Amino acid sequence: MEYSQLNTKDLLKIRTLGELKAAGYESKSIKEELRQNLIKSIKSGEKVFEGIWGYEDTVIPDIERAILSRHNINLLGLRGQAKTRIARMMTFLLDEFVPVVEGSELNDDPLMPISSFATSLIATKGDHTPITWWHRADRYTEKLATPDVSVADLIGDVDPIKAATMKLSYNDERVIHYGLVPRSHRSIFVINELPDLQARIQVALFNILQEGDIQIRGFKLRLPLDIQFVFTANPEDYTNRGSIVTPLKDRIESQIITHYPKSIEIGKQITSQEAKLEGKPLEQIYMPELMKDLIEQIAIEARHSEYVDEKSGVSARLTISAYENLISAAERRLYIHGEQNTVVRVSDLIGIIPAITGKVELVYEGEQEGAGLVAYNLIGKAIRTMFSDFFPSPEQKKKEKTGNPYILPLSWFGEGNSLDIIASQSDKAYKTALHQVPGLEEIVTTHVKQLHEREKEFFMEFALHGLAEYSQLSKKLLDTGMQFKDLFSSMFDMGAPDEDDFEDEEDL
């Protein structure tokens, strides 16, 4: 049976070079390997980059064209745009197993050895040279570029201990301790944040990419390394911390620009897929669809905020962490009150502030405001943006003076009443509190189409938050929750909390 027709079980039974030749094995480069397997996937309709959402018509076609062209790739984009994940998924386009000369540190192809060890072994043992099989999951090397990375780390260096132990001259190739790049022969090699690599280290990659030559302390070795290089870079790095030197950039054949989700729906797919919710009592927690939209809208607001460094970007990890925190806030209430079911509330959004503050880089003005206050305001902006999708504009209705659906609840607050929404209060207490506001339920049932019964109180609270964001009510952050009051009775406290209010936010 020909090599290409062997199943995995029979393939792994081949243990010598002679048996490999007899099976008809033919060497091929890793780029050709990726190309051929991609062609098979395209023809069969198989989706290679499963779970990568929003790139179907942009990034993924570019990657596939690069692979078909046998190109090295640079993925250029802001943080949290799945660049590294895409690189890791390229391993699925490799053959499941490839043969390697047993004991070779450079993963030598038995038919095309490049190391002195493999060459000598094959010259001595011939067809009896032992081989082993290398799984595609192991054919991936990843290195984060940092300023302290050295040539020795990537390329290699002379090992004096090896020279002394083996009693070899420093002129002998066997004294070399190879770095990550030579050890990644026949693999996918990824360098993350390439601009952070010092220029002199980037220079060391020139000949490897172009000629396959490496030079280590006077040794000039002709090693035809077979590597699929994938680099990742943040465009801000070009001007902030470093740059990709021009000759190296010229040798990277395809530069592919990534981007953030272009719609809330795509963002929700990513968040739902990536959130770690194992062990959570999800069957007891109801998450309104609007809340999922709000989480994504917060990220959108952050990416356009004047207080957030736009060039740094806002990672998808913000929405993922926020989603996990919301579920945990509802889970905590279940345990406190021993309830069987609960619904995520708008006031639970205060609990995601820790998920926001650690995920955004602030400009100077943002630092002056404080990370907690910026996060609080981002939540408010998201609520204001989504409010108009369900309810009429309070500002417009106020101008019309007739047919204002908000007149009853606003009048109630105007009479001196206030409403406290406590983060950890039971569902019964939460519902009782909201239903004491006259006209609030009617606003929701009138304007929210296809209202789910379990979402009624959620939208009632959402309406209050929306009125506060449109400056119709005062909203104040309490140690244990939120307080809504009449705007004019709170002239000296317009609802914007101080930065100190966020020091004990875990108590909410």
TIMAR-734287 format. One record per residue (C-alpha): z, x, y; residue in one letter; residue number from 1. Coordinates in steps of 0.001 Angstrom, whole numbers, plus 500000, padded with zeros to 6 digits. Each point is the difference from the previous one (the first is absolute). Layout:
% TIMAR-734287
<<Z X Y> a NUM>
...
This chain:
% TIMAR-734287
<<500000 500000 500000> m 1>
<<499153 501277 503492> e 2>
<<502760 501041 502384> y 3>
<<499311 497106 502411> s 4>
<<500433 497497 497160> q 5>
<<503355 501298 498768> l 6>
<<503017 497807 500590> n 7>
<<503201 501474 501417> t 8>
<<501675 500346 496608> k 9>
<<497107 501975 498492> d 10>
<<499583 502015 503180> l 11>
<<503565 501277 499897> l 12>
<<499486 501224 496439> k 13>
<<497631 502693 501292> i 14>
<<502163 503122 500240> r 15>
<<497650 502994 500143> t 16>
<<497049 501172 502041> l 17>
<<497748 499854 496948> g 18>
<<500867 496358 499324> e 19>
<<499386 499201 503664> l 20>
<<496530 501555 499895> k 21>
<<499209 498207 496741> a 22>
<<500878 496667 501651> a 23>
<<497394 500694 502700> g 24>
<<502331 500412 502968> y 25>
<<498245 500909 503245> e 26>
<<501799 501299 503071> s 27>
<<499698 498169 503305> k 28>
<<501584 500514 503396> s 29>
<<502795 497759 501206> i 30>
<<497770 498640 502753> k 31>
<<497363 499072 497409> e 32>
<<502721 498474 497851> e 33>
<<501167 497825 502900> l 34>
<<496421 499086 500848> r 35>
<<499027 498930 496485> q 36>
<<503139 497936 499452> n 37>
<<499586 498333 503398> l 38>
<<496430 499037 499109> i 39>
<<501284 498411 496780> k 40>
<<502672 498091 501943> s 41>
<<497530 498730 502593> i 42>
<<497536 498852 497348> k 43>
<<502704 498210 498009> s 44>
<<501501 498368 503101> g 45>
<<503337 501708 499398> e 46>
<<502233 500391 503070> k 47>
<<501115 503627 500197> v 48>
<<502360 499822 502976> f 49>
<<502054 497048 498790> e 50>
<<502691 498868 502426> g 51>
<<498397 501592 503086> i 52>
<<499571 497045 502323> w 53>
<<497862 499750 503132> g 54>
<<497748 502960 499207> y 55>
<<497460 498182 497836> e 56>
<<497258 500110 502641> d 57>
<<501042 503113 501923> t 58>
<<501916 502886 498432> v 59>
<<499299 499485 496297> i 60>
<<496170 499975 500369> p 61>
<<500306 503242 501992> d 62>
<<502113 501573 497248> i 63>
<<497565 498908 497319> e 64>
<<497077 501455 501942> r 65>
<<501916 503268 500377> a 66>
<<500701 500171 496264> i 67>
<<496385 499236 499158> l 68>
<<499023 502833 502376> s 69>
<<502495 502371 498323> r 70>
<<501793 500541 503291> h 71>
<<503447 501277 500859> n 72>
<<501747 497344 502073> i 73>
<<502218 499832 503080> n 74>
<<501791 496679 500489> l 75>
<<500728 499668 503714> l 76>
<<502400 497334 501189> g 77>
<<503454 499083 501249> l 78>
<<503012 499926 497724> r 79>
<<500448 497220 497497> g 80>
<<496275 499408 499419> q 81>
<<500020 500734 496227> a 82>
<<498262 503383 500331> k 83>
<<502084 501757 497345> t 84>
<<499938 496973 497729> r 85>
<<496198 499970 500057> i 86>
<<499943 503698 499080> a 87>
<<502351 499408 497073> r 88>
<<497886 497127 498737> m 89>
<<496963 502261 499771> m 90>
<<501527 501343 496766> t 91>
<<498892 496757 498322> f 92>
<<496414 501216 500421> l 93>
<<500680 503106 497903> l 94>
<<499330 500187 496272> d 95>
<<503138 499004 498115> e 96>
<<500244 503402 498272> f 97>
<<498251 503335 500496> v 98>
<<500299 503127 497794> p 99>
<<501910 503067 501236> v 100>
<<500429 503466 498510> v 101>
<<503530 499895 498637> e 102>
<<502435 502108 502020> g 103>
<<497695 500408 502999> s 104>
<<501781 499711 503345> e 105>
<<496717 499187 501744> l 106>
<<499116 497127 497668> n 107>
<<496854 501755 498800> d 108>
<<497066 498040 498656> d 109>
<<499456 501444 496459> p 110>
<<496253 500269 500646> l 111>
<<500342 501355 503561> m 112>
<<503176 502140 500197> p 113>
<<500824 501629 503343> i 114>
<<503343 501746 499414> s 115>
<<500376 503413 498384> s 116>
<<502411 498460 497486> f 117>
<<497541 497371 498750> a 118>
<<497048 502382 500059> t 119>
<<501862 502592 497923> s 120>
<<501333 497385 497574> l 121>
<<496550 498531 499346> i 122>
<<498520 503493 499615> a 123>
<<502639 500768 497380> t 124>
<<500222 496730 498044> k 125>
<<496577 498484 500606> g 126>
<<499613 496559 498457> d 127>
<<503603 500143 498796> h 128>
<<501307 499972 503573> t 129>
<<502650 497262 500157> p 130>
<<499494 497195 502499> i 131>
<<502186 497227 501296> t 132>
<<499267 496753 501807> w 133>
<<500847 499281 503617> w 134>
<<500614 496408 501139> h 135>
<<498542 498835 503300> r 136>
<<503453 499041 501358> a 137>
<<500883 503703 499997> d 138>
<<496833 501037 501793> r 139>
<<501376 499246 503441> y 140>
<<501786 502382 502370> t 141>
<<501418 499011 503355> e 142>
<<501356 502240 502732> k 143>
<<501472 498988 503329> l 144>
<<498778 502377 502680> a 145>
<<502884 501417 501998> t 146>
<<500110 502980 502374> p 147>
<<501893 502075 497408> d 148>
<<497308 499714 497299> v 149>
<<498703 503491 499208> s 150>
<<496854 501473 498509> v 151>
<<502091 500920 496960> a 152>
<<500931 496312 499527> d 153>
<<496390 498838 500036> l 154>
<<497980 502968 498737> i 155>
<<502404 502414 498319> g 156>
<<501566 503441 500261> d 157>
<<500626 503186 498030> v 158>
<<503025 499616 497722> d 159>
<<501861 503338 499783> p 160>
<<502330 498702 497288> i 161>
<<497024 499110 497830> k 162>
<<498476 503405 500639> a 163>
<<503200 501773 499015> a 164>
<<500665 497832 496942> t 165>
<<496462 500341 498650> m 166>
<<499737 503631 501190> k 167>
<<496833 499277 501908> l 168>
<<498480 501666 503043> s 169>
<<499763 498035 503218> y 170>
<<496239 500381 499585> n 171>
<<500122 497755 496935> d 172>
<<499052 496370 500538> e 173>
<<502749 498914 497626> r 174>
<<502741 500835 502529> v 175>
<<498891 497146 502237> i 176>
<<502188 496914 500208> h 177>
<<497594 497181 500831> y 178>
<<500835 497372 502609> g 179>
<<499467 496248 499976> l 180>
<<496267 500056 500689> v 181>
<<498896 502191 497032> p 182>
<<502437 498104 497762> r 183>
<<498228 496809 501043> s 184>
<<496713 501148 498454> h 185>
<<498210 496915 498594> r 186>
<<502391 497717 501929> s 187>
<<500255 497888 503120> i 188>
<<501862 502024 502620> f 189>
<<501460 498139 502987> v 190>
<<501336 501592 503178> i 191>
<<501835 497443 502127> n 192>
<<500196 500388 503791> e 193>
<<497449 502837 500034> l 194>
<<500285 500742 503771> p 195>
<<503621 501073 499453> d 196>
<<498746 502916 497903> l 197>
<<499912 503224 502025> q 198>
<<496510 501091 501026> a 199>
<<500172 503241 497992> r 200>
<<500880 497984 496887> i 201>
<<497079 497650 500613> q 202>
<<497738 503066 500239> v 203>
<<501078 500952 496477> a 204>
<<498389 496773 498763> l 205>
<<496544 500827 501426> f 206>
<<498555 501995 497133> n 207>
<<501652 497847 497357> i 208>
<<498178 496981 501358> l 209>
<<496713 501784 500503> q 210>
<<499732 502970 497617> e 211>
<<502854 499800 497503> g 212>
<<501336 503407 501053> d 213>
<<503692 500711 500449> i 214>
<<501565 503140 501421> q 215>
<<503572 501040 499209> i 216>
<<501372 503233 501484> r 217>
<<496792 501932 499510> g 218>
<<498837 498256 496834> f 219>
<<496692 498283 500547> k 220>
<<499509 497741 497039> l 221>
<<496973 497909 499237> r 222>
<<501635 496843 498676> l 223>
<<497550 497103 499964> p 224>
<<502781 497461 500450> l 225>
<<499036 496429 499217> d 226>
<<502113 497800 502277> i 227>
<<499609 496649 501687> q 228>
<<501713 500488 503356> f 229>
<<501454 497024 501856> v 230>
<<501658 500571 503368> f 231>
<<501930 497537 502131> t 232>
<<500599 500275 503734> a 233>
<<501399 497995 502877> n 234>
<<497614 500042 502989> p 235>
<<502967 500540 502342> e 236>
<<500638 503332 498261> d 237>
<<496804 501399 501471> y 238>
<<501598 500090 503444> t 239>
<<503724 499806 499316> n 240>
<<501058 502445 497303> r 241>
<<496874 501778 498859> g 242>
<<496352 499645 499126> s 243>
<<497557 500460 497172> i 244>
<<498159 503232 500774> v 245>
<<496313 499387 500536> t 246>
<<498592 502092 497110> p 247>
<<502258 498208 497519> l 248>
<<499147 496582 501430> k 249>
<<496331 500939 499669> d 250>
<<500486 500690 496282> r 251>
<<501590 496594 499312> i 252>
<<496895 497961 499429> e 253>
<<501330 496450 500555> s 254>
<<502567 498928 502574> q 255>
<<501037 496393 499447> i 256>
<<501954 498021 502601> i 257>
<<502681 497598 498721> t 258>
<<501566 497111 501910> h 259>
<<502798 497433 499995> y 260>
<<499508 496481 498564> p 261>
<<497594 498046 502161> k 262>
<<501623 496625 499327> s 263>
<<503421 498552 499275> i 264>
<<498801 498761 496608> e 265>
<<499092 503521 498874> i 266>
<<503315 501290 501315> g 267>
<<501866 497356 497990> k 268>
<<498180 501023 496829> q 269>
<<501036 503613 500499> i 270>
<<503620 499108 500822> t 271>
<<500350 497635 497046> s 272>
<<498525 502577 497637> q 273>
<<502091 502943 501169> e 274>
<<503406 498374 500622> a 275>
<<502565 501048 497386> k 276>
<<501701 496766 498975> l 277>
<<500960 500735 496415> e 278>
<<503283 498348 499054> g 279>
<<499989 497699 503048> k 280>
<<500690 496279 499373> p 281>
<<496587 499066 501384> l 282>
<<499988 496616 498260> e 283>
<<503023 499069 502154> q 284>
<<498587 501199 503322> i 285>
<<497275 498115 501847> y 286>
<<497911 502027 502437> m 287>
<<497958 497846 502436> p 288>
<<496444 501171 500433> e 289>
<<500531 500193 503749> l 290>
<<502716 502597 499471> m 291>
<<497547 502193 498101> k 292>
<<497594 499621 502911> d 293>
<<502734 500897 502475> l 294>
<<500743 503271 498212> i 295>
<<496358 501045 500244> e 296>
<<499837 498860 503626> q 297>
<<502985 502224 500841> i 298>
<<498037 503007 498726> a 299>
<<496978 498915 502066> i 300>
<<502178 499656 503100> e 301>
<<501454 503469 499352> a 302>
<<496522 501547 499757> r 303>
<<499174 498641 503459> h 304>
<<503387 500409 501648> s 305>
<<500270 502084 503155> e 306>
<<503270 501397 498660> y 307>
<<498590 501218 496662> v 308>
<<497904 503153 499661> d 309>
<<496600 498559 499137> e 310>
<<498652 503342 498789> k 311>
<<502798 500354 497469> s 312>
<<499248 496633 498456> g 313>
<<502185 497396 498315> v 314>
<<500053 500361 496250> s 315>
<<499579 497121 497550> a 316>
<<503399 501131 498737> r 317>
<<501496 498125 502983> l 318>
<<498915 496605 498685> t 319>
<<500917 500934 496427> i 320>
<<503543 501021 500970> s 321>
<<500335 496955 502244> a 322>
<<498973 497675 497171> y 323>
<<502566 501597 497684> e 324>
<<502725 499635 502656> n 325>
<<499230 496316 500505> l 326>
<<500296 499289 496300> i 327>
<<503262 501949 499926> s 328>
<<501384 498021 502963> a 329>
<<499396 496752 498124> a 330>
<<501331 501523 496779> e 331>
<<503223 501003 501772> r 332>
<<500558 496388 501122> r 333>
<<499578 498766 496437> l 334>
<<502784 502268 498828> y 335>
<<502315 499214 502943> i 336>
<<499858 496227 499505> h 337>
<<499220 499803 496302> g 338>
<<496951 497847 500730> e 339>
<<497154 499451 497575> q 340>
<<497173 500134 502542> n 341>
<<499363 501027 503582> t 342>
<<497165 500320 502490> v 343>
<<499222 503076 502099> v 344>
<<500816 499248 503647> r 345>
<<498515 501142 503302> v 346>
<<503398 501456 500940> s 347>
<<499714 502265 496930> d 348>
<<497442 501984 502008> l 349>
<<502910 501721 501757> i 350>
<<500713 501612 496634> g 351>
<<496632 501772 500007> i 352>
<<500748 502007 503142> i 353>
<<501068 503017 497874> p 354>
<<496628 499774 498251> a 355>
<<498210 500164 503356> i 356>
<<501973 502673 501844> t 357>
<<499357 502626 497354> g 358>
<<496285 499282 499767> k 359>
<<498842 500266 503616> v 360>
<<499648 502985 502288> e 361>
<<500942 499055 503554> l 362>
<<498483 501311 503209> v 363>
<<502323 501117 502815> y 364>
<<500380 496463 501392> e 365>
<<500858 498735 496529> g 366>
<<502656 502662 499556> e 367>
<<501513 498894 503298> q 368>
<<500104 496395 498826> e 369>
<<501494 500953 496635> g 370>
<<498546 499582 496504> a 371>
<<502094 496928 499174> g 372>
<<499016 498150 503143> l 373>
<<496325 500860 499519> v 374>
<<500166 498644 496436> a 375>
<<501737 496826 501226> y 376>
<<497287 499466 502611> n 377>
<<497233 500553 497441> l 378>
<<501486 497197 497904> i 379>
<<500056 497774 503081> g 380>
<<496369 500741 500816> k 381>
<<498936 499188 496446> a 382>
<<501802 496652 500200> i 383>
<<498362 499197 503343> r 384>
<<496539 500889 498630> t 385>
<<500392 497848 496865> m 386>
<<501692 497108 501859> f 387>
<<496748 498847 501557> s 388>
<<498460 499561 496539> d 389>
<<502352 497087 499344> f 390>
<<501368 498632 503262> f 391>
<<498579 499232 503455> p 392>
<<500703 502480 502790> s 393>
<<503397 499220 501592> p 394>
<<498746 501378 503325> e 395>
<<496975 497681 499990> q 396>
<<502034 496964 498958> k 397>
<<502526 500715 502751> k 398>
<<497213 499960 502584> k 399>
<<498663 496666 498724> e 400>
<<503450 498399 500472> k 401>
<<499049 497127 497669> t 402>
<<499865 499995 496251> g 403>
<<502122 503145 499755> n 404>
<<501224 500116 496346> p 405>
<<502693 502510 500934> y 406>
<<501792 497841 502561> i 407>
<<502719 498692 497644> l 408>
<<501216 503320 498572> p 409>
<<499733 501714 503399> l 410>
<<501995 497210 501628> s 411>
<<502657 500279 497297> w 412>
<<500434 503697 500712> f 413>
<<499874 499226 503722> g 414>
<<503096 497826 499606> e 415>
<<501966 503101 499114> g 416>
<<499610 499925 496236> n 417>
<<499372 503164 498024> s 418>
<<498968 500755 496432> l 419>
<<501182 502894 497871> d 420>
<<497935 501018 496977> i 421>
<<502224 502194 497834> i 422>
<<498144 502405 497716> a 423>
<<502235 499498 496973> s 424>
<<500760 496283 500370> q 425>
<<499303 497713 497073> s 426>
<<496820 497976 499771> d 427>
<<501980 496806 500626> k 428>
<<501604 501366 503171> a 429>
<<496643 501379 501140> y 430>
<<498278 496641 499625> k 431>
<<502871 498125 501677> t 432>
<<499862 502332 502985> a 433>
<<496256 499542 500529> l 434>
<<499999 496228 499551> h 435>
<<502523 499513 502806> q 436>
<<497298 500938 502512> v 437>
<<498275 496714 500946> p 438>
<<496226 499852 499772> g 439>
<<499702 503311 498173> l 440>
<<499139 498500 496614> e 441>
<<497429 497684 501599> e 442>
<<498245 502940 501658> i 443>
<<499578 501637 496596> v 444>
<<498916 496934 498049> t 445>
<<497497 499076 502724> t 446>
<<498305 503369 500474> h 447>
<<500298 501883 496699> v 448>
<<497274 498819 497670> k 449>
<<500716 499783 496265> q 450>
<<503670 500784 500574> l 451>
<<501811 500985 496819> h 452>
<<503375 498261 499722> e 453>
<<501777 503321 499416> r 454>
<<498452 501434 503158> e 455>
<<501183 497317 502439> k 456>
<<503115 501824 501213> e 457>
<<498101 503295 500059> f 458>
<<497476 498541 502449> f 459>
<<502780 498350 502010> m 460>
<<501598 503398 500525> e 461>
<<496579 501535 500633> f 462>
<<499432 497442 502767> a 463>
<<503257 501057 501674> l 464>
<<499050 503671 499840> h 465>
<<496581 499149 501411> g 466>
<<501503 498075 502914> l 467>
<<502225 502992 500716> a 468>
<<497005 502378 499948> e 469>
<<498240 497700 502489> y 470>
<<503108 500182 502239> s 471>
<<500925 496351 499493> q 472>
<<503330 500869 498333> l 473>
<<502392 502900 500009> s 474>
<<500358 501937 496735> k 475>
<<502890 502405 499558> k 476>
<<500704 502376 497131> l 477>
<<503526 499540 498632> l 478>
<<501904 502301 497688> d 479>
<<499488 497462 497216> t 480>
<<496751 498287 500943> g 481>
<<498156 498346 502891> m 482>
<<501063 497646 502794> q 483>
<<497670 497621 501862> f 484>
<<500996 498621 503416> k 485>
<<498469 498494 503089> d 486>
<<498079 502599 501978> l 487>
<<501541 499190 503388> f 488>
<<503550 500104 498679> s 489>
<<499258 503548 498843> s 490>
<<498462 501393 503159> m 491>
<<501939 503216 499645> f 492>
<<499177 500389 496314> d 493>
<<496334 499278 499324> m 494>
<<500380 500566 496271> g 495>
<<498883 503612 499935> a 496>
<<502680 501902 498080> p 497>
<<501308 503420 500948> d 498>
<<499280 502964 497755> e 499>
<<503700 500002 499031> d 500>
<<499474 496621 498339> d 501>
<<498062 501722 497225> f 502>
<<502688 502484 499003> e 503>
<<501574 497557 497539> d 504>
<<496852 498093 499045> e 505>
<<500817 500394 496303> e 506>
<<502789 497467 500563> d 507>
<<497472 497268 500748> l 508>
